[in-house]
């Protein structure tokens, strides 16, 4: 029980990404959004990455089902 209370009371230590002029602003924005989601859902950033990947997989499988119906997909993906 003490271990649970200690985790609730003690703040978690997280790595801080320092902004430099060479960082891609979109990458920094994405990282910040992931950290906010992790804090809101009280999970690790790696779990946020997993949630995002699962959502993309769901969207892609829905697009595949629409292809079978003979309809145009909502989005086009270019690989390469």
Biopython code that builds the backbone (N, CA, C, O; Angstrom):
import numpy as np
from Bio.PDB.StructureBuilder import StructureBuilder

atoms = [
    (1, "UNK", "N", (0.827, -1.193, 0.000)),
    (1, "UNK", "CA", (0.000, 0.000, 0.000)),
    (1, "UNK", "C", (0.868, 1.252, 0.000)),
    (1, "UNK", "O", (0.562, 2.232, -0.679)),
    (2, "UNK", "N", (1.950, 1.209, 0.766)),
    (2, "UNK", "CA", (2.823, 2.380, 0.833)),
    (2, "UNK", "C", (3.446, 2.674, -0.523)),
    (2, "UNK", "O", (3.653, 3.835, -0.876)),
    (3, "UNK", "N", (3.748, 1.617, -1.290)),
    (3, "UNK", "CA", (4.332, 1.813, -2.611)),
    (3, "UNK", "C", (3.389, 2.530, -3.557)),
    (3, "UNK", "O", (3.813, 3.359, -4.363)),
    (4, "UNK", "N", (2.090, 2.204, -3.455)),
    (4, "UNK", "CA", (1.093, 2.850, -4.311)),
    (4, "UNK", "C", (0.964, 4.319, -3.948)),
    (4, "UNK", "O", (0.945, 5.178, -4.829)),
    (5, "UNK", "N", (0.877, 4.612, -2.659)),
    (5, "UNK", "CA", (0.757, 5.998, -2.222)),
    (5, "UNK", "C", (2.000, 6.799, -2.590)),
    (5, "UNK", "O", (1.910, 7.969, -2.962)),
    (6, "UNK", "N", (3.151, 6.160, -2.483)),
    (6, "UNK", "CA", (4.402, 6.842, -2.829)),
    (6, "UNK", "C", (4.427, 7.224, -4.303)),
    (6, "UNK", "O", (4.904, 8.302, -4.654)),
    (7, "UNK", "N", (3.911, 6.339, -5.178)),
    (7, "UNK", "CA", (3.863, 6.646, -6.602)),
    (7, "UNK", "C", (2.900, 7.784, -6.891)),
    (7, "UNK", "O", (3.149, 8.586, -7.791)),
    (8, "UNK", "N", (1.812, 7.869, -6.151)),
    (8, "UNK", "CA", (0.841, 8.934, -6.368)),
    (8, "UNK", "C", (1.366, 10.284, -5.902)),
    (8, "UNK", "O", (1.097, 11.311, -6.526)),
    (9, "UNK", "N", (2.114, 10.280, -4.804)),
    (9, "UNK", "CA", (2.577, 11.527, -4.205)),
    (9, "UNK", "C", (3.842, 12.036, -4.888)),
    (9, "UNK", "O", (3.945, 13.224, -5.192)),
    (10, "UNK", "N", (4.802, 11.150, -5.130)),
    (10, "UNK", "CA", (6.088, 11.548, -5.699)),
    (10, "UNK", "C", (5.934, 11.843, -7.189)),
    (10, "UNK", "O", (5.399, 11.010, -7.921)),
    (11, "UNK", "N", (6.387, 13.002, -7.653)),
    (11, "UNK", "CA", (6.287, 13.308, -9.086)),
    (11, "UNK", "C", (7.201, 12.397, -9.889)),
    (11, "UNK", "O", (8.280, 12.018, -9.432)),
    (12, "UNK", "N", (6.759, 12.055, -11.079)),
    (12, "UNK", "CA", (7.557, 11.200, -11.958)),
    (12, "UNK", "C", (8.624, 12.020, -12.649)),
    (12, "UNK", "O", (8.395, 13.166, -13.036)),
    (13, "UNK", "N", (9.786, 11.425, -12.798)),
    (13, "UNK", "CA", (10.876, 12.092, -13.510)),
    (13, "UNK", "C", (10.758, 11.734, -14.980)),
    (13, "UNK", "O", (10.608, 10.565, -15.335)),
    (14, "UNK", "N", (10.826, 12.742, -15.827)),
    (14, "UNK", "CA", (10.732, 12.538, -17.262)),
    (14, "UNK", "C", (11.866, 13.273, -17.952)),
    (14, "UNK", "O", (12.357, 14.295, -17.472)),
    (15, "UNK", "N", (12.264, 12.731, -19.079)),
    (15, "UNK", "CA", (13.297, 13.387, -19.868)),
    (15, "UNK", "C", (12.718, 14.642, -20.507)),
    (15, "UNK", "O", (11.573, 14.646, -20.962)),
    (16, "UNK", "N", (13.491, 15.673, -20.538)),
    (16, "UNK", "CA", (13.062, 16.931, -21.143)),
    (16, "UNK", "C", (13.850, 17.117, -22.430)),
    (16, "UNK", "O", (15.077, 17.027, -22.436)),
    (17, "UNK", "N", (13.140, 17.375, -23.511)),
    (17, "UNK", "CA", (13.778, 17.610, -24.795)),
    (17, "UNK", "C", (14.013, 19.108, -24.922)),
    (17, "UNK", "O", (13.077, 19.904, -24.857)),
    (18, "UNK", "N", (15.272, 19.480, -25.104)),
    (18, "UNK", "CA", (15.606, 20.894, -25.249)),
    (18, "UNK", "C", (15.423, 21.312, -26.695)),
    (18, "UNK", "O", (15.836, 20.600, -27.611)),
    (19, "UNK", "N", (14.818, 22.441, -26.895)),
    (19, "UNK", "CA", (14.563, 22.957, -28.233)),
    (19, "UNK", "C", (15.820, 23.633, -28.765)),
    (19, "UNK", "O", (16.406, 24.501, -28.118)),
    (20, "UNK", "N", (16.212, 23.216, -29.944)),
    (20, "UNK", "CA", (17.339, 23.866, -30.609)),
    (20, "UNK", "C", (16.854, 24.380, -31.949)),
    (20, "UNK", "O", (15.788, 23.985, -32.419)),
    (21, "UNK", "N", (17.614, 25.240, -32.553)),
    (21, "UNK", "CA", (17.216, 25.808, -33.835)),
    (21, "UNK", "C", (17.215, 24.763, -34.943)),
    (21, "UNK", "O", (16.590, 24.977, -35.982)),
    (22, "UNK", "N", (17.903, 23.635, -34.748)),
    (22, "UNK", "CA", (17.978, 22.604, -35.769)),
    (22, "UNK", "C", (16.822, 21.607, -35.689)),
    (22, "UNK", "O", (16.657, 20.793, -36.598)),
    (23, "UNK", "N", (16.014, 21.650, -34.614)),
    (23, "UNK", "CA", (14.913, 20.702, -34.479)),
    (23, "UNK", "C", (13.775, 21.067, -35.427)),
    (23, "UNK", "O", (13.460, 22.239, -35.630)),
    (24, "UNK", "N", (13.178, 20.044, -35.991)),
    (24, "UNK", "CA", (12.023, 20.223, -36.855)),
    (24, "UNK", "C", (10.850, 20.687, -35.985)),
    (24, "UNK", "O", (10.517, 20.015, -35.009)),
    (25, "UNK", "N", (10.220, 21.814, -36.312)),
    (25, "UNK", "CA", (9.114, 22.315, -35.482)),
    (25, "UNK", "C", (7.940, 21.341, -35.411)),
    (25, "UNK", "O", (7.278, 21.251, -34.376)),
    (26, "UNK", "N", (7.674, 20.618, -36.488)),
    (26, "UNK", "CA", (6.579, 19.640, -36.475)),
    (26, "UNK", "C", (6.912, 18.468, -35.557)),
    (26, "UNK", "O", (6.034, 17.960, -34.859)),
    (27, "UNK", "N", (8.173, 18.036, -35.553)),
    (27, "UNK", "CA", (8.589, 16.952, -34.670)),
    (27, "UNK", "C", (8.484, 17.384, -33.212)),
    (27, "UNK", "O", (8.071, 16.604, -32.354)),
    (28, "UNK", "N", (8.857, 18.618, -32.940)),
    (28, "UNK", "CA", (8.750, 19.149, -31.582)),
    (28, "UNK", "C", (7.282, 19.246, -31.154)),
    (28, "UNK", "O", (6.937, 18.938, -30.013)),
    (29, "UNK", "N", (6.430, 19.676, -32.079)),
    (29, "UNK", "CA", (4.993, 19.778, -31.790)),
    (29, "UNK", "C", (4.398, 18.397, -31.507)),
    (29, "UNK", "O", (3.590, 18.240, -30.592)),
    (30, "UNK", "N", (4.802, 17.401, -32.296)),
    (30, "UNK", "CA", (4.330, 16.034, -32.087)),
    (30, "UNK", "C", (4.792, 15.485, -30.747)),
    (30, "UNK", "O", (4.007, 14.863, -30.031)),
    (31, "UNK", "N", (6.044, 15.703, -30.400)),
    (31, "UNK", "CA", (6.573, 15.231, -29.126)),
    (31, "UNK", "C", (5.838, 15.884, -27.961)),
    (31, "UNK", "O", (5.519, 15.220, -26.975)),
    (32, "UNK", "N", (5.571, 17.178, -28.072)),
    (32, "UNK", "CA", (4.846, 17.892, -27.022)),
    (32, "UNK", "C", (3.438, 17.336, -26.872)),
    (32, "UNK", "O", (2.960, 17.143, -25.754)),
    (33, "UNK", "N", (2.771, 17.076, -27.997)),
    (33, "UNK", "CA", (1.415, 16.519, -27.954)),
    (33, "UNK", "C", (1.416, 15.138, -27.298)),
    (33, "UNK", "O", (0.518, 14.818, -26.519)),
    (34, "UNK", "N", (2.420, 14.324, -27.613)),
    (34, "UNK", "CA", (2.518, 12.998, -26.997)),
    (34, "UNK", "C", (2.706, 13.110, -25.492)),
    (34, "UNK", "O", (2.101, 12.352, -24.734)),
    (35, "UNK", "N", (3.531, 14.039, -25.057)),
    (35, "UNK", "CA", (3.758, 14.224, -23.622)),
    (35, "UNK", "C", (2.487, 14.697, -22.918)),
    (35, "UNK", "O", (2.205, 14.277, -21.796)),
    (36, "UNK", "N", (1.724, 15.565, -23.573)),
    (36, "UNK", "CA", (0.462, 16.027, -22.989)),
    (36, "UNK", "C", (-0.512, 14.862, -22.874)),
    (36, "UNK", "O", (-1.151, 14.691, -21.836)),
    (37, "UNK", "N", (-0.635, 14.056, -23.933)),
    (37, "UNK", "CA", (-1.520, 12.897, -23.881)),
    (37, "UNK", "C", (-1.096, 11.916, -22.789)),
    (37, "UNK", "O", (-1.938, 11.368, -22.078)),
    (38, "UNK", "N", (0.208, 11.698, -22.662)),
    (38, "UNK", "CA", (0.711, 10.798, -21.631)),
    (38, "UNK", "C", (0.330, 11.304, -20.242)),
    (38, "UNK", "O", (-0.035, 10.519, -19.367)),
    (39, "UNK", "N", (0.418, 12.605, -20.050)),
    (39, "UNK", "CA", (0.067, 13.174, -18.754)),
    (39, "UNK", "C", (-1.440, 13.085, -18.505)),
    (39, "UNK", "O", (-1.862, 12.759, -17.395)),
    (40, "UNK", "N", (-2.248, 13.368, -19.518)),
    (40, "UNK", "CA", (-3.700, 13.333, -19.359)),
    (40, "UNK", "C", (-4.184, 11.918, -19.055)),
    (40, "UNK", "O", (-5.016, 11.719, -18.171)),
    (41, "UNK", "N", (-3.656, 10.930, -19.797)),
    (41, "UNK", "CA", (-4.086, 9.552, -19.606)),
    (41, "UNK", "C", (-3.286, 8.817, -18.534)),
    (41, "UNK", "O", (-3.559, 7.656, -18.230)),
    (42, "UNK", "N", (-2.301, 9.499, -17.971)),
    (42, "UNK", "CA", (-1.435, 8.916, -16.936)),
    (42, "UNK", "C", (-0.791, 7.616, -17.398)),
    (42, "UNK", "O", (-0.842, 6.589, -16.721)),
    (43, "UNK", "N", (-0.176, 7.703, -18.590)),
    (43, "UNK", "CA", (0.546, 6.569, -19.170)),
    (43, "UNK", "C", (1.908, 7.050, -19.635)),
    (43, "UNK", "O", (2.208, 8.242, -19.578)),
    (44, "UNK", "N", (2.738, 6.113, -20.097)),
    (44, "UNK", "CA", (4.049, 6.474, -20.628)),
    (44, "UNK", "C", (3.909, 6.935, -22.076)),
    (44, "UNK", "O", (2.926, 6.617, -22.746)),
    (45, "UNK", "N", (4.899, 7.683, -22.548)),
    (45, "UNK", "CA", (4.896, 8.167, -23.929)),
    (45, "UNK", "C", (4.900, 6.980, -24.892)),
    (45, "UNK", "O", (4.294, 7.055, -25.961)),
    (46, "UNK", "N", (5.567, 5.902, -24.533)),
    (46, "UNK", "CA", (5.585, 4.716, -25.401)),
    (46, "UNK", "C", (4.178, 4.135, -25.563)),
    (46, "UNK", "O", (3.842, 3.603, -26.621)),
    (47, "UNK", "N", (3.363, 4.238, -24.519)),
    (47, "UNK", "CA", (1.981, 3.764, -24.615)),
    (47, "UNK", "C", (1.147, 4.691, -25.510)),
    (47, "UNK", "O", (0.230, 4.235, -26.194)),
    (48, "UNK", "N", (1.462, 5.973, -25.504)),
    (48, "UNK", "CA", (0.794, 6.916, -26.409)),
    (48, "UNK", "C", (1.151, 6.559, -27.845)),
    (48, "UNK", "O", (0.284, 6.569, -28.718)),
    (49, "UNK", "N", (2.421, 6.242, -28.099)),
    (49, "UNK", "CA", (2.841, 5.816, -29.442)),
    (49, "UNK", "C", (2.041, 4.587, -29.884)),
    (49, "UNK", "O", (1.613, 4.491, -31.035)),
    (50, "UNK", "N", (1.849, 3.661, -28.959)),
    (50, "UNK", "CA", (1.090, 2.444, -29.268)),
    (50, "UNK", "C", (-0.372, 2.781, -29.569)),
    (50, "UNK", "O", (-0.955, 2.208, -30.489)),
    (51, "UNK", "N", (-0.971, 3.699, -28.811)),
    (51, "UNK", "CA", (-2.353, 4.111, -29.072)),
    (51, "UNK", "C", (-2.479, 4.734, -30.458)),
    (51, "UNK", "O", (-3.426, 4.446, -31.190)),
    (52, "UNK", "N", (-1.529, 5.582, -30.814)),
    (52, "UNK", "CA", (-1.558, 6.239, -32.121)),
    (52, "UNK", "C", (-1.415, 5.198, -33.234)),
    (52, "UNK", "O", (-2.136, 5.250, -34.230)),
    (53, "UNK", "N", (-0.488, 4.259, -33.065)),
    (53, "UNK", "CA", (-0.290, 3.221, -34.073)),
    (53, "UNK", "C", (-1.548, 2.372, -34.234)),
    (53, "UNK", "O", (-1.926, 2.036, -35.356)),
    (54, "UNK", "N", (-2.203, 2.022, -33.120)),
    (54, "UNK", "CA", (-3.440, 1.241, -33.195)),
    (54, "UNK", "C", (-4.524, 2.006, -33.947)),
    (54, "UNK", "O", (-5.287, 1.417, -34.712)),
    (55, "UNK", "N", (-4.589, 3.308, -33.730)),
    (55, "UNK", "CA", (-5.596, 4.126, -34.412)),
    (55, "UNK", "C", (-5.332, 4.164, -35.920)),
    (55, "UNK", "O", (-6.269, 4.074, -36.714)),
    (56, "UNK", "N", (-4.067, 4.296, -36.319)),
    (56, "UNK", "CA", (-3.735, 4.270, -37.735)),
    (56, "UNK", "C", (-4.077, 2.917, -38.355)),
    (56, "UNK", "O", (-4.575, 2.848, -39.478)),
    (57, "UNK", "N", (-3.803, 1.836, -37.608)),
    (57, "UNK", "CA", (-4.118, 0.504, -38.114)),
    (57, "UNK", "C", (-5.620, 0.338, -38.311)),
    (57, "UNK", "O", (-6.052, -0.243, -39.306)),
    (58, "UNK", "N", (-6.419, 0.842, -37.375)),
    (58, "UNK", "CA", (-7.881, 0.770, -37.502)),
    (58, "UNK", "C", (-8.355, 1.558, -38.717)),
    (58, "UNK", "O", (-9.197, 1.083, -39.479)),
    (59, "UNK", "N", (-7.821, 2.750, -38.896)),
    (59, "UNK", "CA", (-8.220, 3.585, -40.030)),
    (59, "UNK", "C", (-7.831, 2.927, -41.346)),
    (59, "UNK", "O", (-8.591, 2.968, -42.314)),
    (60, "UNK", "N", (-6.669, 2.331, -41.384)),
    (60, "UNK", "CA", (-6.209, 1.674, -42.606)),
    (60, "UNK", "C", (-7.074, 0.458, -42.928)),
    (60, "UNK", "O", (-7.382, 0.215, -44.094)),
    (61, "UNK", "N", (-7.469, -0.309, -41.909)),
    (61, "UNK", "CA", (-8.318, -1.474, -42.158)),
    (61, "UNK", "C", (-9.708, -1.046, -42.614)),
    (61, "UNK", "O", (-10.333, -1.745, -43.411)),
    (62, "UNK", "N", (-10.205, 0.089, -42.125)),
    (62, "UNK", "CA", (-11.489, 0.606, -42.599)),
    (62, "UNK", "C", (-11.377, 1.034, -44.056)),
    (62, "UNK", "O", (-12.302, 0.812, -44.838)),
    (63, "UNK", "N", (-10.262, 1.640, -44.428)),
    (63, "UNK", "CA", (-10.039, 2.032, -45.820)),
    (63, "UNK", "C", (-9.997, 0.805, -46.723)),
    (63, "UNK", "O", (-10.502, 0.838, -47.845)),
    (64, "UNK", "N", (-9.397, -0.276, -46.234)),
    (64, "UNK", "CA", (-9.325, -1.503, -47.018)),
    (64, "UNK", "C", (-10.718, -2.065, -47.269)),
    (64, "UNK", "O", (-10.998, -2.574, -48.355)),
    (65, "UNK", "N", (-11.596, -1.973, -46.262)),
    (65, "UNK", "CA", (-12.963, -2.461, -46.433)),
    (65, "UNK", "C", (-13.716, -1.624, -47.455)),
    (65, "UNK", "O", (-14.527, -2.160, -48.210)),
    (66, "UNK", "N", (-13.460, -0.316, -47.493)),
    (66, "UNK", "CA", (-14.118, 0.544, -48.471)),
    (66, "UNK", "C", (-13.636, 0.229, -49.882)),
    (66, "UNK", "O", (-14.401, 0.359, -50.837)),
    (67, "UNK", "N", (-12.392, -0.180, -50.024)),
    (67, "UNK", "CA", (-11.864, -0.545, -51.333)),
    (67, "UNK", "C", (-12.621, -1.744, -51.904)),
    (67, "UNK", "O", (-12.857, -1.817, -53.110)),
    (68, "UNK", "N", (-12.998, -2.675, -51.039)),
    (68, "UNK", "CA", (-13.715, -3.856, -51.477)),
    (68, "UNK", "C", (-15.111, -3.498, -51.979)),
    (68, "UNK", "O", (-15.667, -4.214, -52.811)),
    (69, "UNK", "N", (-15.679, -2.410, -51.489)),
    (69, "UNK", "CA", (-17.013, -1.981, -51.899)),
    (69, "UNK", "C", (-16.992, -1.264, -53.243)),
    (69, "UNK", "O", (-18.049, -0.928, -53.778)),
    (70, "UNK", "N", (-15.822, -1.029, -53.789)),
    (70, "UNK", "CA", (-15.711, -0.328, -55.051)),
    (70, "UNK", "C", (-15.709, 1.177, -54.895)),
    (70, "UNK", "O", (-15.796, 1.899, -55.888)),
    (71, "UNK", "N", (-15.611, 1.669, -53.666)),
    (71, "UNK", "CA", (-15.582, 3.100, -53.432)),
    (71, "UNK", "C", (-14.137, 3.576, -53.387)),
    (71, "UNK", "O", (-13.215, 2.807, -53.114)),
    (72, "UNK", "N", (-13.966, 4.867, -53.661)),
    (72, "UNK", "CA", (-12.636, 5.450, -53.567)),
    (72, "UNK", "C", (-12.237, 5.577, -52.111)),
    (72, "UNK", "O", (-13.087, 5.868, -51.270)),
    (73, "UNK", "N", (-10.956, 5.364, -51.783)),
    (73, "UNK", "CA", (-10.499, 5.565, -50.404)),
    (73, "UNK", "C", (-10.523, 7.048, -50.044)),
    (73, "UNK", "O", (-10.436, 7.917, -50.912)),
    (74, "UNK", "N", (-10.643, 7.313, -48.763)),
    (74, "UNK", "CA", (-10.690, 8.692, -48.292)),
    (74, "UNK", "C", (-9.342, 9.375, -48.467)),
    (74, "UNK", "O", (-9.286, 10.572, -48.750)),
    (75, "UNK", "N", (-8.244, 8.621, -48.300)),
    (75, "UNK", "CA", (-6.907, 9.174, -48.413)),
    (75, "UNK", "C", (-6.064, 8.285, -49.309)),
    (75, "UNK", "O", (-6.320, 7.088, -49.440)),
    (76, "UNK", "N", (-5.059, 8.885, -49.921)),
    (76, "UNK", "CA", (-4.111, 8.127, -50.725)),
    (76, "UNK", "C", (-2.768, 8.144, -50.020)),
    (76, "UNK", "O", (-2.363, 9.171, -49.475)),
    (77, "UNK", "N", (-2.075, 7.013, -50.028)),
    (77, "UNK", "CA", (-0.751, 6.890, -49.414)),
    (77, "UNK", "C", (0.267, 6.661, -50.512)),
    (77, "UNK", "O", (0.093, 5.760, -51.332)),
    (78, "UNK", "N", (1.315, 7.446, -50.547)),
    (78, "UNK", "CA", (2.404, 7.247, -51.496)),
    (78, "UNK", "C", (3.615, 6.734, -50.756)),
    (78, "UNK", "O", (4.111, 7.390, -49.841)),
    (79, "UNK", "N", (4.093, 5.575, -51.139)),
    (79, "UNK", "CA", (5.290, 5.002, -50.536)),
    (79, "UNK", "C", (6.472, 5.256, -51.455)),
    (79, "UNK", "O", (6.360, 5.213, -52.680)),
    (80, "UNK", "N", (7.607, 5.523, -50.825)),
    (80, "UNK", "CA", (8.789, 5.640, -51.678)),
    (80, "UNK", "C", (9.550, 6.813, -51.431)),
    (80, "UNK", "O", (10.572, 7.034, -52.081)),
]
sb = StructureBuilder()
sb.init_structure("model")
sb.init_model(0)
sb.init_chain("A")
sb.init_seg("    ")
for serial, (resi, resn, name, xyz) in enumerate(atoms, 1):
    if name == "N":
        sb.init_residue(resn, " ", resi, " ")
    sb.init_atom(name, np.array(xyz, "f"), 0.0, 1.0, " ", f" {name:<3s}", serial, name[0])
structure = sb.get_structure()
